[in-house]
């Protein structure tokens, strides 16, 4: 149950263990509105992250609770945290981290993992938290009916090199400027629909890697 419902939470109808309910965590209002319009509101909720949250690895409980983002996240889950956290109290079966495929998105994802590692580690290690990667580029060519999606700069370069090698004509590329720039069909197929998206579960080992990179230690 809510202690208080976050103002910007687009909640779903179903909740609780076994319900299949999902909470998408996204960057900002534009992404939140795009995902909220395209989701299945019966079991998919959306919560926007307002700016970059606090690095909570060494933060005090008071500082963590004083951060509006983490307070909203805790309230959305309907759970406690730290030694009082109980997995069965979480209102969603799955937490989906869906950030823009850029440096800011990577940083936001790392900070979320650090928070879960410090304050809700049983949830992080339950297999119920994961990352969905949004595409960065869309490539079209006269020869192909469907567009080709690239998920990183390196992936894009390799695809272009292969198309050049095959002497494919009429190649055009569009770089997406965040989730809000994806058309709804692409957003649903690559990020929202559980049957077509690629959901990669994360755990403590992923958080420890993020801690080493961004904080310099892990314990």
N, C-alpha and C positions, 0 to 999 in steps of 0.2 A: 504493500500500500504506500501511497505518497505520504511523505511528511508535509510537503507542499509541492504542487505541480509546477515545474519550470514553465515560465511564460512562453518560451519559444519551442517547447517540445510539441512536435506533431505526433500525438500518440496513436496507437492502434487499438483495435477492439478486443483482441485476445491477449491474455497475459498468463504467466505462471508456468511452472514446470510441465513440459510435455505439450505446451500449446503451439510450439513452433514460432512463437513471436520473436521478432528481430528488432534490434535498435541500431539504426545507422547513425554513426558519428561522422559529421562532415564539417568542412571549413566554411563558416560564414552563412549569412542569410540567403544569398543568391543560390548557393549549392543546395541549401536546405529546402528552399521553395521548389527547385527543379526536381529534387528527389521526392519530395512530398507529393508533387503533382503526378509523378510517374509510378509511385509505389502501389502496392496492394494494401490499402488502409486497414484491412481486416487483421493482418498480422505483422505489418511493417511500420515501425515508428522511426522518426527522424529527429535528431538533436543537433543544432549547429554549435560549433566551437567558435567562440568570439575571440579572434586573435590567437596568439600563442599562449597556451596555459603555462602555469608555473612548473619549474623543474622540482618535483616533489621528493627526489631521492634523499635530500638532506633537510628538507623543509620541515618546520614544526607542524604539529596538528593544527595549531591556530592559524598559521600562514596558509596551510592547505585549505582549510574551511573558509578562509577569507577570500579565496580565489573564486570569483563568480562562476567560472566554467566548471570547476570540480564540484562545487556545491550543487550546481544544476545536474551534473552527471550522477552524483550520488542520489539526489532526490528522484531522478528519472528511474534509476534501478529499484528504488524503494527499499534499499538495503542499508546496513551499517557499513563500517569499514574497520580496518585494523584488526585487533583481537576480537572485536564484536561482529565481524563479518561472517555471515552464514550463506552459503551458496544457494540453499533452497529458498531464500527470501528474495532472490533476484527476479524481477518481473518479466524478464525476457530470456528465451532459450539461447539466443545468440546475439553477440555484440559484433557489429560489422564496422571496421574502421575504413572509411571511404574518403580518401583525401586526394587532392590534386597531385598529378605525377610530376611534381617539381620539388625544388629544395625546401620550400616552406612546408609542403605536404609531408615530405620525409621527416622533417623536424617535428611536426605536429604528431605524427605517428609514433616517433621515438618518445616524446614526452608522455603520450598516453600509455605506452608500454611501461614507462618508468613509474607512473602513478599506480597502475595495476600491480606491478611487481612489489611496490612498497605497501600499498594499502588494501589490495584485494587479490593477493597471490593465488588463493584457491580458484578464483574465477579465471585468472590467466592460465592456470594449468589444467583447466577442466575440458579443454578442447572446444569451448563455446565462444572464444574470442578469435577473430581472424581479420585478415586484410583482403580487400578486393581492390585490384588495380584498375584504374580508369585509363582508357587509351590516351595517348599524347598526340598522335598524328592519324589522319585519314588520307589514304592514297587512292586515287582513281585513275583508270586508264581506259582508253577506247575499247580495248580488247576484252575487258572484264565487266560483267554485269554488276557484280558486287564490289564494294570498296574493300581495301585492305587496311587493317588497323595496326599501328605500331605503338608499343607501350613504353618506349624509351628512345633517347637520341641514338643510342647504338643500334637498337632494333630498326629504327627508321633508316639509318645509313646502310645497314645490310640489305634491307628490302630494296632501296634505291639502286644499290650496286647490282643486285640480281636482276632488276628490271632493265637496267642499262646493258647488262651482259646479254640479255635476251633481245635487245633492241626493241623494247616495247615502246610504241609511240603514244603520244597524247597523255603522258603522265602528269598528273597534277597532285599537289599535296596541300593539305590544310592542317595547321596546327591548332589543336583545341586550346582555348584559354580558360581552362577549368571546367568543372562539371557542368556549370550553367551554360556552357557553349555547345554541349553535346545535344544533338536532336534526341527527342524522346525515345525513338526506336533504338538508337544506339545505346543510350543510357540504360534502358531496360535490359537489353540483351547482354551488355558487358558488365553491368554493375548491380542490377537490382533483382532480376529473375534468378532464383536459386537453381533453376534447371539449366541455365545457359552461362551464368557468370562463373568466374574462377575464384573460389573462396579458399584462402590459405590460412589454416589455423596457426596461431602463434602461442608461445609459452615462455616460461622463465628464461630459457636459453636465448631467445630472441631479445628479451628485455636486457639481459646481461650484456649482450653485444652492443645494444644501444647505449647502455650506461658507460661502457668502456669508451665508446666513440665520443659521446657528448659530455660525460662527466669525469672520465678518467679512471673509474674504479667500479667494482661490483662486489657485493657481499650478500 
